[in-house]
Amino acid sequence: MTLFLVYLCIMNIITFVEMGYDKGQAKKGERRVPEKRLFWFAALGGAIGGWLGMKVFRHKTKHTSFVVGMPLLVAFNCIVVIVIAMYM
């Protein structure tokens, strides 16, 4: 279980950092992080980091796919954690 929690923390940190990096790239008009990558990181356990990144960096807040998708992925991540915790 400890290894799983470490994995979740790492995924959330990575997703948060990616959101911040993408925001910085957007401001500079340079090459961006693909939205698909941001969603994959969130789906693989980093949804809370992605959602916090949206709030902290004020990034992707006008994209319906993110405004709806990130909270849904947070719920999905929570369900997965609960299911895994029940079987450990």
N, CA, C and O atoms as a MOPAC input file, in Angstrom:
PM7 MOZYME 1SCF
protein

 N      0.82700 1    -1.20200 1     0.00000 1
 C      0.00000 1     0.00000 1     0.00000 1
 C      0.86800 1     1.26100 1     0.00000 1
 O      0.52700 1     2.25800 1    -0.63800 1
 N      1.98700 1     1.20900 1     0.71800 1
 C      2.88100 1     2.36200 1     0.77600 1
 C      3.41400 1     2.70300 1    -0.61100 1
 O      3.47800 1     3.87200 1    -0.99100 1
 N      3.79300 1     1.68000 1    -1.35800 1
 C      4.30600 1     1.89700 1    -2.70700 1
 C      3.23700 1     2.53500 1    -3.60100 1
 O      3.53500 1     3.40100 1    -4.42400 1
 N      2.00700 1     2.10000 1    -3.42600 1
 C      0.89800 1     2.65600 1    -4.20000 1
 C      0.69400 1     4.12900 1    -3.86000 1
 O      0.47800 1     4.93500 1    -4.76400 1
 N      0.75700 1     4.49800 1    -2.59700 1
 C      0.60600 1     5.89800 1    -2.18500 1
 C      1.74500 1     6.76100 1    -2.71100 1
 O      1.52900 1     7.90600 1    -3.10700 1
 N      2.95300 1     6.21700 1    -2.71500 1
 C      4.10000 1     6.93900 1    -3.27700 1
 C      3.87500 1     7.17400 1    -4.77000 1
 O      4.13800 1     8.26000 1    -5.28500 1
 N      3.38300 1     6.13400 1    -5.46000 1
 C      3.07300 1     6.25800 1    -6.88500 1
 C      2.06100 1     7.38700 1    -7.11900 1
 O      2.25400 1     8.22100 1    -8.00400 1
 N      0.99000 1     7.41400 1    -6.33100 1
 C     -0.02600 1     8.45800 1    -6.48500 1
 C      0.54700 1     9.84300 1    -6.24500 1
 O      0.23500 1    10.77800 1    -6.98200 1
 N      1.37300 1     9.98600 1    -5.23400 1
 C      2.00400 1    11.29000 1    -4.95700 1
 C      2.86800 1    11.72800 1    -6.13000 1
 O      2.81600 1    12.88400 1    -6.54800 1
 N      3.66100 1    10.80700 1    -6.66000 1
 C      4.53500 1    11.13200 1    -7.78900 1
 C      3.71400 1    11.53100 1    -9.01100 1
 O      4.03700 1    12.51100 1    -9.68100 1
 N      2.65800 1    10.78300 1    -9.30300 1
 C      1.82200 1    11.10100 1   -10.46300 1
 C      1.16100 1    12.46600 1   -10.31100 1
 O      1.05400 1    13.21500 1   -11.28200 1
 N      0.71900 1    12.79200 1    -9.10800 1
 C      0.08400 1    14.08900 1    -8.88000 1
 C      1.08500 1    15.23000 1    -9.00400 1
 O      0.75100 1    16.29100 1    -9.53200 1
 N      2.29400 1    15.02600 1    -8.52800 1
 C      3.34100 1    16.04300 1    -8.65600 1
 C      3.68800 1    16.24300 1   -10.13200 1
 O      3.79500 1    17.37500 1   -10.60300 1
 N      3.86100 1    15.14200 1   -10.85100 1
 C      4.18300 1    15.23200 1   -12.27900 1
 C      3.08600 1    15.98000 1   -13.03000 1
 O      3.38000 1    16.86300 1   -13.83600 1
 N      1.83600 1    15.63700 1   -12.77500 1
 C      0.72500 1    16.27000 1   -13.48000 1
 C      0.64700 1    17.76000 1   -13.14600 1
 O      0.43000 1    18.58500 1   -14.03400 1
 N      0.82100 1    18.10300 1   -11.87400 1
 C      0.81400 1    19.50400 1   -11.44800 1
 C      1.92200 1    20.28400 1   -12.15900 1
 O      1.68900 1    21.37500 1   -12.67900 1
 N      3.11600 1    19.72000 1   -12.17600 1
 C      4.25800 1    20.38100 1   -12.81700 1
 C      4.01500 1    20.52900 1   -14.32300 1
 O      4.31600 1    21.57300 1   -14.90100 1
 N      3.47900 1    19.49700 1   -14.94900 1
 C      3.18500 1    19.56200 1   -16.38400 1
 C      2.18000 1    20.68000 1   -16.69200 1
 O      2.31900 1    21.38100 1   -17.69400 1
 N      1.17900 1    20.84400 1   -15.83800 1
 C      0.20400 1    21.92400 1   -16.04000 1
 C      0.90000 1    23.28300 1   -15.94600 1
 O      0.64600 1    24.16900 1   -16.76300 1
 N      1.76300 1    23.44600 1   -14.96700 1
 C      2.50500 1    24.69400 1   -14.81700 1
 C      3.44100 1    24.95100 1   -15.98300 1
 O      3.54800 1    26.07700 1   -16.46800 1
 N      4.11800 1    23.90200 1   -16.43100 1
 C      5.02400 1    24.02000 1   -17.56900 1
 C      4.25300 1    24.41700 1   -18.82400 1
 O      4.68700 1    25.28200 1   -19.58500 1
 N      3.10000 1    23.77300 1   -19.03100 1
 C      2.28300 1    24.08200 1   -20.20400 1
 C      1.80600 1    25.52500 1   -20.17100 1
 O      1.78400 1    26.19300 1   -21.20400 1
 N      1.42700 1    26.00900 1   -19.00300 1
 C      0.99500 1    27.40000 1   -18.86800 1
 C      2.14700 1    28.34500 1   -19.22300 1
 O      1.94900 1    29.34300 1   -19.91700 1
 N      3.34300 1    28.02500 1   -18.74500 1
 C      4.51100 1    28.84800 1   -19.06600 1
 C      4.79800 1    28.85500 1   -20.55500 1
 O      5.11300 1    29.89900 1   -21.12600 1
 N      4.69100 1    27.69600 1   -21.18400 1
 C      4.91500 1    27.60700 1   -22.61900 1
 C      3.85400 1    28.40200 1   -23.38100 1
 O      4.15700 1    29.04200 1   -24.38800 1
 N      2.61700 1    28.36100 1   -22.89900 1
 C      1.53600 1    29.10100 1   -23.54600 1
 C      1.80900 1    30.60400 1   -23.48700 1
 O      1.59300 1    31.31800 1   -24.46600 1
 N      2.27800 1    31.07300 1   -22.34800 1
 C      2.57100 1    32.50300 1   -22.19900 1
 C      3.68500 1    32.95200 1   -23.14500 1
 O      3.65300 1    34.06600 1   -23.66900 1
 N      4.67300 1    32.07300 1   -23.35800 1
 C      5.80200 1    32.40500 1   -24.22800 1
 C      5.50400 1    32.14300 1   -25.70600 1
 O      6.28000 1    32.52800 1   -26.58200 1
 N      4.38000 1    31.48800 1   -25.97200 1
 C      4.04300 1    31.15900 1   -27.35100 1
 C      4.90600 1    30.05400 1   -27.92300 1
 O      5.11700 1    29.98900 1   -29.13400 1
 N      5.40800 1    29.18300 1   -27.05600 1
 C      6.28500 1    28.10300 1   -27.50600 1
 C      5.54000 1    26.76600 1   -27.52500 1
 O      4.34600 1    26.69700 1   -27.23200 1
 N      6.27000 1    25.71400 1   -27.87300 1
 C      5.69000 1    24.37700 1   -28.00200 1
 C      5.04400 1    23.94200 1   -26.68700 1
 O      5.63800 1    24.06700 1   -25.61600 1
 N      3.81300 1    23.42700 1   -26.78900 1
 C      2.98300 1    23.11000 1   -25.63000 1
 C      2.98900 1    21.62600 1   -25.31100 1
 O      3.40400 1    20.79800 1   -26.12200 1
 N      2.52400 1    21.31100 1   -24.12200 1
 C      2.30300 1    19.93000 1   -23.70900 1
 C      0.98300 1    19.48200 1   -24.33400 1
 O     -0.03000 1    20.16400 1   -24.17500 1
 N      0.97500 1    18.35600 1   -25.03700 1
 C     -0.28900 1    17.90100 1   -25.63800 1
 C     -1.36400 1    17.64700 1   -24.56700 1
 O     -1.07900 1    17.10400 1   -23.49900 1
 N     -2.59800 1    18.05000 1   -24.87700 1
 C     -3.69700 1    17.84300 1   -23.93400 1
 C     -3.87400 1    16.36000 1   -23.62200 1
 O     -4.21100 1    15.98700 1   -22.49800 1
 N     -3.64500 1    15.52600 1   -24.62600 1
 C     -3.76900 1    14.08800 1   -24.43400 1
 C     -2.82500 1    13.61000 1   -23.32600 1
 O     -3.20200 1    12.75500 1   -22.52500 1
 N     -1.60800 1    14.15000 1   -23.27200 1
 C     -0.64300 1    13.76300 1   -22.24200 1
 C     -1.13300 1    14.19600 1   -20.85800 1
 O     -1.02100 1    13.44500 1   -19.88900 1
 N     -1.67600 1    15.41400 1   -20.77600 1
 C     -2.18700 1    15.89700 1   -19.48900 1
 C     -3.32000 1    14.99000 1   -18.98500 1
 O     -3.38400 1    14.66200 1   -17.80000 1
 N     -4.19700 1    14.59700 1   -19.89000 1
 C     -5.28800 1    13.70700 1   -19.49700 1
 C     -4.78100 1    12.31800 1   -19.11600 1
 O     -5.30300 1    11.71000 1   -18.18200 1
 N     -3.77200 1    11.80600 1   -19.82300 1
 C     -3.21800 1    10.49200 1   -19.47300 1
 C     -2.60300 1    10.51700 1   -18.07800 1
 O     -2.84200 1     9.61300 1   -17.27700 1
 N     -1.81000 1    11.54800 1   -17.78400 1
 C     -1.22500 1    11.65600 1   -16.44200 1
 C     -2.32700 1    11.70400 1   -15.38700 1
 O     -2.21900 1    11.06600 1   -14.34000 1
 N     -3.37600 1    12.45400 1   -15.66400 1
 C     -4.49000 1    12.55400 1   -14.71800 1
 C     -5.20000 1    11.21300 1   -14.56100 1
 O     -5.52900 1    10.81100 1   -13.44500 1
 N     -5.43200 1    10.52800 1   -15.66200 1
 C     -6.12300 1     9.23900 1   -15.61200 1
 C     -5.29700 1     8.17800 1   -14.89900 1
 O     -5.85000 1     7.26100 1   -14.29100 1
 N     -3.98800 1     8.29900 1   -14.97100 1
 C     -3.10700 1     7.30900 1   -14.34000 1
 C     -2.81600 1     7.63000 1   -12.87800 1
 O     -1.86400 1     7.10200 1   -12.30400 1
 N     -3.61900 1     8.47900 1   -12.28100 1
 C     -3.49200 1     8.73400 1   -10.84900 1
 C     -3.18500 1    10.16400 1   -10.47600 1
 O     -3.13900 1    10.48700 1    -9.28900 1
 N     -2.97200 1    11.03900 1   -11.45300 1
 C     -2.59100 1    12.41100 1   -11.14700 1
 C     -3.68800 1    13.43600 1   -11.30000 1
 O     -3.40400 1    14.61000 1   -11.53800 1
 N     -4.93300 1    13.02300 1   -11.17000 1
 C     -6.05600 1    13.94300 1   -11.40300 1
 C     -6.11000 1    15.08400 1   -10.39300 1
 O     -6.43900 1    16.21200 1   -10.75700 1
 N     -5.79700 1    14.81100 1    -9.15400 1
 C     -5.82700 1    15.88400 1    -8.15200 1
 C     -4.74600 1    16.91300 1    -8.47900 1
 O     -4.98300 1    18.11600 1    -8.36300 1
 N     -3.57500 1    16.45500 1    -8.88200 1
 C     -2.51200 1    17.36500 1    -9.30200 1
 C     -2.91600 1    18.17800 1   -10.51700 1
 O     -2.59900 1    19.36400 1   -10.60600 1
 N     -3.61900 1    17.54600 1   -11.45800 1
 C     -4.09400 1    18.25200 1   -12.63800 1
 C     -5.13200 1    19.30100 1   -12.29100 1
 O     -5.09600 1    20.42200 1   -12.79900 1
 N     -6.05800 1    18.92700 1   -11.41800 1
 C     -7.10000 1    19.86800 1   -11.00500 1
 C     -6.49500 1    21.04400 1   -10.23100 1
 O     -6.87200 1    22.19500 1   -10.44800 1
 N     -5.54900 1    20.74300 1    -9.32300 1
 C     -4.87900 1    21.81800 1    -8.58500 1
 C     -4.07200 1    22.70500 1    -9.52900 1
 O     -4.02000 1    23.92200 1    -9.35200 1
 N     -3.44500 1    22.09100 1   -10.53100 1
 C     -2.69700 1    22.85700 1   -11.52300 1
 C     -3.59400 1    23.81400 1   -12.28200 1
 O     -3.20500 1    24.94500 1   -12.57100 1
 N     -4.79500 1    23.35700 1   -12.60400 1
 C     -5.75600 1    24.23300 1   -13.27500 1
 C     -6.07000 1    25.43700 1   -12.40200 1
 O     -6.12100 1    26.56700 1   -12.88900 1
 N     -6.27900 1    25.20100 1   -11.12700 1
 C     -6.65700 1    26.28300 1   -10.20900 1
 C     -5.48700 1    27.22300 1    -9.92200 1
 O     -5.63000 1    28.44300 1   -10.00000 1
 N     -4.33200 1    26.64900 1    -9.58900 1
 C     -3.17200 1    27.46500 1    -9.19800 1
 C     -2.64900 1    28.29000 1   -10.36700 1
 O     -2.37200 1    29.48000 1   -10.21800 1
 N     -2.51500 1    27.65800 1   -11.53100 1
 C     -1.94800 1    28.34300 1   -12.69400 1
 C     -3.00700 1    29.02100 1   -13.56400 1
 O     -2.67100 1    29.66200 1   -14.56000 1
 N     -4.28600 1    28.88300 1   -13.19400 1
 C     -5.40600 1    29.39600 1   -13.99900 1
 C     -5.24700 1    28.96100 1   -15.44700 1
 O     -5.26800 1    29.76700 1   -16.37800 1
 N     -5.08800 1    27.65800 1   -15.59400 1
 C     -4.77700 1    27.08400 1   -16.90100 1
 C     -5.84800 1    26.08400 1   -17.31600 1
 O     -6.27700 1    25.25400 1   -16.51400 1
 N     -6.26900 1    26.16400 1   -18.54500 1
 C     -7.27300 1    25.27600 1   -19.14500 1
 C     -8.64600 1    25.45300 1   -18.50200 1
 O     -9.48900 1    24.56000 1   -18.59100 1
 N     -8.87500 1    26.57500 1   -17.86700 1
 C    -10.14000 1    26.78500 1   -17.16000 1
 C    -11.29400 1    27.15600 1   -18.08700 1
 O    -12.44700 1    27.18900 1   -17.65600 1
 N    -10.99500 1    27.43600 1   -19.35000 1
 C    -12.05500 1    27.75000 1   -20.30900 1
 C    -12.32400 1    26.58600 1   -21.25600 1
 O    -13.19600 1    26.66500 1   -22.12100 1
 N    -11.56500 1    25.50400 1   -21.08400 1
 C    -11.75600 1    24.31600 1   -21.90900 1
 C    -12.75200 1    23.38800 1   -21.21400 1
 O    -12.47100 1    22.85200 1   -20.14200 1
 N    -13.90200 1    23.20700 1   -21.82600 1
 C    -14.93900 1    22.35900 1   -21.22600 1
 C    -14.41200 1    20.96300 1   -20.93400 1
 O    -14.76300 1    20.36500 1   -19.91700 1
 N    -13.57000 1    20.43900 1   -21.82300 1
 C    -13.04200 1    19.09200 1   -21.61500 1
 C    -12.24700 1    18.99900 1   -20.31200 1
 O    -12.25800 1    17.95600 1   -19.65800 1
 N    -11.56700 1    20.06300 1   -19.93400 1
 C    -10.81100 1    20.06300 1   -18.68600 1
 C    -11.69600 1    20.40700 1   -17.48700 1
 O    -11.57100 1    19.79800 1   -16.42400 1
 N    -12.58300 1    21.37500 1   -17.65900 1
 C    -13.46400 1    21.78900 1   -16.56200 1
 C    -14.34600 1    20.62300 1   -16.11300 1
 O    -14.62200 1    20.47700 1   -14.92200 1
 N    -14.77900 1    19.80800 1   -17.04500 1
 C    -15.60300 1    18.64000 1   -16.72500 1
 C    -14.73400 1    17.41000 1   -16.50700 1
 O    -14.97500 1    16.62600 1   -15.58800 1
 N    -13.72600 1    17.24500 1   -17.35200 1
 C    -12.90600 1    16.03700 1   -17.33200 1
 C    -12.06700 1    15.85400 1   -16.08400 1
 O    -11.99000 1    14.74500 1   -15.55600 1
 N    -11.44300 1    16.90200 1   -15.60100 1
 C    -10.58100 1    16.75700 1   -14.41400 1
 C    -11.36800 1    16.32900 1   -13.17300 1
 O    -10.93600 1    15.40600 1   -12.48100 1
 N    -12.50000 1    16.95900 1   -12.86600 1
 C    -13.26800 1    16.47100 1   -11.71000 1
 C    -13.74600 1    15.02300 1   -11.88600 1
 O    -13.78700 1    14.25800 1   -10.92200 1
 N    -14.10400 1    14.65500 1   -13.11700 1
 C    -14.49700 1    13.26100 1   -13.36000 1
 C    -13.32100 1    12.31400 1   -13.14000 1
 O    -13.49000 1    11.22000 1   -12.60000 1
 N    -12.14100 1    12.73500 1   -13.55600 1
 C    -10.96000 1    11.90100 1   -13.33000 1
 C    -10.58000 1    11.84500 1   -11.85000 1
 O    -10.07400 1    10.82600 1   -11.37900 1
 N    -10.82100 1    12.93000 1   -11.11800 1
 C    -10.59900 1    12.89100 1    -9.66300 1
 C    -11.52200 1    11.83700 1    -9.04700 1
 O    -11.08500 1    11.03000 1    -8.22600 1
 N    -12.79100 1    11.84600 1    -9.44100 1
 C    -13.73800 1    10.84600 1    -8.93100 1
 C    -13.30700 1     9.44100 1    -9.32100 1
 O    -13.36500 1     8.52300 1    -8.50300 1
 N    -12.87500 1     9.26800 1   -10.57000 1
 C    -12.39700 1     7.96700 1   -11.03700 1
 C    -11.19600 1     7.51300 1   -10.21600 1
 O    -11.13500 1     6.36300 1    -9.78300 1
 N    -10.23400 1     8.42400 1   -10.00200 1
 C     -9.05500 1     8.08900 1    -9.20200 1
 C     -9.44300 1     7.68400 1    -7.78600 1
 O     -8.87100 1     6.74400 1    -7.23300 1
 N    -10.40800 1     8.38300 1    -7.19600 1
 C    -10.86300 1     8.05200 1    -5.84200 1
 C    -11.49100 1     6.66100 1    -5.79900 1
 O    -11.24300 1     5.89200 1    -4.87100 1
 N    -12.28900 1     6.34800 1    -6.78800 1
 C    -12.92000 1     5.02100 1    -6.84300 1
 C    -11.85100 1     3.94500 1    -6.95600 1
 O    -11.92700 1     2.92100 1    -6.27700 1
 N    -10.85900 1     4.16600 1    -7.80400 1
 C     -9.77100 1     3.18900 1    -7.96700 1
 C     -9.01700 1     3.00600 1    -6.64900 1
 O     -8.70000 1     1.87800 1    -6.27100 1
 N     -8.73200 1     4.09200 1    -5.95700 1
 C     -8.02600 1     4.00300 1    -4.67100 1
 C     -8.85800 1     3.21100 1    -3.66600 1
 O     -8.31900 1     2.36700 1    -2.95000 1
 N    -10.13800 1     3.46500 1    -3.60400 1
 C    -11.01600 1     2.74900 1    -2.67000 1
 C    -11.04800 1     1.26000 1    -2.99700 1
 O    -10.94000 1     0.42100 1    -2.10200 1
 N    -11.19500 1     0.93600 1    -4.26900 1
 C    -11.22600 1    -0.47200 1    -4.68100 1
 C     -9.91100 1    -1.17200 1    -4.35000 1
 O     -9.90900 1    -2.28700 1    -3.82900 1
 N     -8.80700 1    -0.51800 1    -4.65000 1
 C     -7.48900 1    -1.11600 1    -4.35600 1
 C     -7.31100 1    -1.27300 1    -2.85500 1
 O     -6.80300 1    -2.29600 1    -2.39700 1
 N     -7.72200 1    -0.27000 1    -2.08300 1
 C     -7.58200 1    -0.34400 1    -0.62000 1
 C     -8.42000 1    -1.48300 1    -0.04000 1
 O     -8.02400 1    -2.10500 1     0.94600 1
 N     -9.56300 1    -1.75300 1    -0.64100 1
 C    -10.40900 1    -2.83700 1    -0.14400 1
 C     -9.76800 1    -4.20100 1    -0.35300 1
 O    -10.02100 1    -5.12800 1     0.41600 1
 N     -8.95400 1    -4.33100 1    -1.37100 1
 C     -8.36100 1    -5.62500 1    -1.68900 1
 C     -6.93200 1    -5.77100 1    -1.19000 1
 O     -6.28500 1    -6.77900 1    -1.47200 1
 N     -6.43400 1    -4.80400 1    -0.46600 1
 C     -5.05400 1    -4.90300 1     0.07800 1
 C     -5.09500 1    -5.25000 1     1.53300 1
 O     -4.04700 1    -5.37700 1     2.16600 1

